[in-house]
Amino acid sequence: MKWLRLPEGFPTQHLPFYLAMEEWAARNLADVADDLFFMWQVNPTVIFGRNQRIESEIDLGYCRDNSIEFYRRKSGGGCVFADMNNIMFSYITSADDVVTTFSHYTGLVASFLRSLGLDASDTSRNDVLISGRKVSGNAFYHLPGRCIAHGTMLYDADFTHLSRALTPSRSKLESKGVKSVESRITTIREHLPQLGIEEFKQRALSSLTDGEIHITPSQIEEIRAIERPYYDERWINGSRHASTISRHKRIEGVGEFHADIDLRRSDNTIGRVNLSGDFFMLGDLDTLLLNHLQGVQHTPRAIAEALADIDPSLAIPGLSREALTDLLA
């Protein structure tokens, strides 16, 4: 795996630059190296998943009052807080099997932490744990023939910002068996106080990479072009559609779901379904799943029949027909 390296002394960027850098690398460096990796840090920032409702996940007033930036990413999953004590890992590889690739990546990270003498595992849906507590939360984004996996690595944490900026639902915390965000997580520094953050980063590079690819100034300009749309307010805030019915449910092992269903009053058929939440995606939800429900009677039987030949797990990993029907009906 090759380390994708920015020029020496390159200043810290806003978070969208690094998301754009992942996407640029996935699209342009497949013929240079199959596996790419880089690390990055940002000033205090909240990053939320592609399908999440910003108002449900973030205390916007607290973020604005404390100069905490917030952005939406293209990958699914949940909301995280990052600052200069949190190291973000980015992994790009040539693959179409997202689930296997994601598992491989979290396994690599857990193995690296075990090499430091830590009791690390990657047995949860998208987290890497130390002694059962989260130190790294991860998500993935798929492009044709390429997968991007990225996530946090909590070297240290500002628990005040972390607990105040993020507002996860009670059901999400209860599903983890905890009462607060803080009680659920741990840090590298808590377990290895003698290991400084720069030394930790060097140990990560030594363990995970075996060479370097240097990003040139002209390539940085190409990354800038991909970066710009991330700042669009419409992208950050997300789109909401009119709905007749709204449903909320946490599906174990899959994620939290909000379903907004627009019904045609004339015949009680489904006009549109919008799903939001912290689940992961393997492709376009409308094409793979939701368009099949348009014009269907809003009854459990009719929805089940409409989904009879559809495998929802091809769109959202782990989601069954029965669970989706129960959510929507």
N, C-alpha and C positions, 0 to 999 in steps of 0.2 A: 504494500500500500504506500502511495506517495503523498508526501506532505505538500499541500497547495499553499505556497508561501507568498505573502504580499511583500512589497519592497521594505527594506530596513527603514525604521522610523516612520512608517505609514501611520497617520493619526487614527485614533479610535473613531469609528463611524457610527451613524445611527443604525439601528438594527436592520432596517430593510436592505442596506447595502450587502450585508452578509447573506441574507436570504437570496438576493439577486446573484450573488457570487456562486452559491450552490447551484442555482438554476443555470447560470452561464456555463459552469464547469460540466454539468450533466449534459448539456447540449453540444459543447464544443471540444471536450477533451476525451471522448470515448476512445479515440484512436491513439491517445498518448499513454493512458494507463487505465486499466479496468477499475481499480479501486483508488479513490482519492480521499484525503482527510485534511481538515484544518480546524483550528481552534480560534475562538474569538471572544471578546468581552465588550460589554456596552455599559454606558451610564444607566442609572435606574430606569428600567423599562418593563412594562408588562406586554407579553405576547400571547394572543389567544388564537384558538384553532379556527379553521376555515368556517365551520358551521356553527360556532358559538354565538349566542346573543350577548353582545358587549355589556348591556345593562344588567344582565344576570350574573356576570362573572367578575366585574370590576367596580370598585368604588371610584367613579369618575371624578367626583369632587375632591376626594383625597389625593388622587393622582395629580390633578391640576394644581392643587394647593402645594404639593410637594415636588413639583417639577419632574414627575414620573411620566415618561412617554408611554404610549400604548399603540400597538400595531397588530394587524391581523396577518396571519401567515396562510399559505396555501395548503399546508398539511392539516389533517384532522387532529383530534385529540383535545386535551384540556389546556387550561390557562396557567402560565408560569410567570414568575417575577425573576428578573435578571439584573445584576449590577456587576461592578468590577471584581467582586468576590465570587462571582459565579462564572465558570468557564463553560462556554457553549461548544459542543462537539458537532461537527458536520462530517457525514460519511456519504460518499457517492460511489455507486457501483453499477456495473452492467448486469442487469437482471430484469425479468418480468414477474418473477414470483415474489411478490411483496412480503408476504407473511414469513417465508423462509429467510429472506434477506434481512428483515427486521429482527428476527430471532438471532440470526448470525451476528448482527451488529451488537445487540445488547449482550450477547455472550462474550464478544470480544472485550467490551467495556468491563464486564464483571470479572473476566479473567485477568485483565490488567490490574484491577483493584486487588484481587487476590494475590497478585505478585508483590503487592506492597504489604502483605500480611493482614489484609482486611477480610472479614467474614462477609464476602459479597456474593450476591445471587441475582439472577435475572428471571425469576420464576413468576413474576406478576405480568399483567397484560402489557404494560409499556414502561415499567419502572425498573431501575437497578437499585437493589437494596443493600444496606450494610446492617447486619444483625436485625433484619426485619424492618428497618426504617428506610425511607426513600432518600437516596442521595442524588438520583438522576432520573428525570422524567423525559420520555422520548416520543417522537412522532415520525411519520414517514410521508413522503410525497412521491408519486409515481409519474414518470414521463415514459413515452414509448421506448422500451429497451433499457431504461435507466431508473434506478431507485435512489432517492435521497432519504437518509435517516438522520435526524438531528435531535439534540436534546441538551438538557442542563447537566452540569456537574458542580454540585454545591461544595466549593472549597470552604466557604464560610457563608454566613447569612445574616442579613439585617431583618430580624424577626418582626420588628415593628412595621416596617414597610411591607414585608411579605404577608403578614396577617391582616393589615389594614387595606392594602391595595387589592387583594384578591378576596372575592366573596363567594366561595363555593357553596352549593346548596347543602342543606342539612342531610339530605338523602345520600349525597356523594360522600360526605364525611362518615356517616353511619355505615355505609357499605365497606369502608376501610376499618371500621371498628375504632374510630378516634373521635374526639370532640373538637379538635381544632387543627388547623394546618400545621402549626408549630409542633404539636405532639407527634405528628406523623413523619417528620423529616429528620435527617441528621446531616452532618457535614464532614468533609475530610479532616478539617482542622480539629474537630472534636475527638477524632480517633488517632490522628497523627499530628499532634501540635508542634512537633519538632521539624516537620516537613513544610517549608515555605511554598508559597503559591507558584513562584517561578520554577523552583526545583520540581514541583509536582508536574507542571506542564512539560518540562524536559523529560521527565520519566515517562509521561504519556507518549510523547513523540518517539522515544527510544523503543517503547514497547509495541506501538501500533504501526510505525512507518519504517521504511527502509530506503528512503530517498526523497528528493525534493523536486518540485516543479515551481519555477518562479513566475509570478504574474507580472506582466509588463505594463507600462503606462497606457499603451493603446488598448490593451485588454481591460484595464480598469474603466476606460471610457465605454467599452461595450457593456460592462457590468452596470454602469450608471444608467444606461438606457433601459435595462430591465428593472432597475431599482425604482424609477419614478412612479409607476402606477401604484406602488405600495402606499404612497402618501395621499392618494385620492380619498377624500372624505367618504365617498360612496362605498369604496372598498372597505375602509376601516369600520364604518358603521354597519355595513351589511344591508341586505335588502329584506324587507318584510312585506308579505302579501296579505291581502284581506282574507280573513278566515271566519267561518261560521262556528267552528268547533276548535278548541285547543286542548290538547292532551299532553300530559307530562308523565314520564315513567323512567325509572332506572332499570335497565336490563342487565342482569348480572353477567360479568365477563365481556360485555359489549360496550356499555357506556350509558350516558344519560341522554334522553331524547325529549324534545319538544316537537309535537306534531301539530301543525296548523292546517286544518282541512277546510277548504272552501266548498260548500255544498250549493248546488243549484236548487233554489226553492221550489221550482215548478215540479220537479220529479224526484228530489232528494238524491240526486246522483252527484258523484264527486267531480268537481271542476278542476281542482288543483290541490296537491299535497306538498307542503314544505316541511322538511325535517331539519331541525337544528339540535346541537348538542356536542358532546365531547367524544363522539365515536370516531373511528377511523374509516377512511374510504379507500376503495380500490379502483374507483372510476367515477364517471359522471352519474349521479344519483337519478336524475331525470331519465336518461337514456336506459340505464340498466334496470330501473325499478319503478319510479314514481309515475312515468307516463303510462304504464300499464294499468293504472288505477283510474285514469280519466274516463268519465262516463259510466263508472261502475256504481251500482246502488250501494248506499252507505248502510250495509248490514254485514254482520260477521260472515254469513254464508257467501254473499256475493263477493266480498273482498277475498275470502279464502279461495273461491273459484278463480278469481282473476289472477291470483298468485300461484295457482296450481302448477304451472309449468315454469315458474320463476324461482331461482335460488337466490334469496336475498344476501346470502353470505358472499356472493360474487361481487356485490357492491359494498357491503359493510361486513367485515370479518366477524364471524360468530353469530350473526343475526339469522334466526330461523323464521320460517313462514308463520309458525304459530305465534311467536313473539311479536312479529310485525302486525299480524292480524289483530291480536289482542290490543296493541297500542292504538290502532286506527279505528277499530270497530266501536 
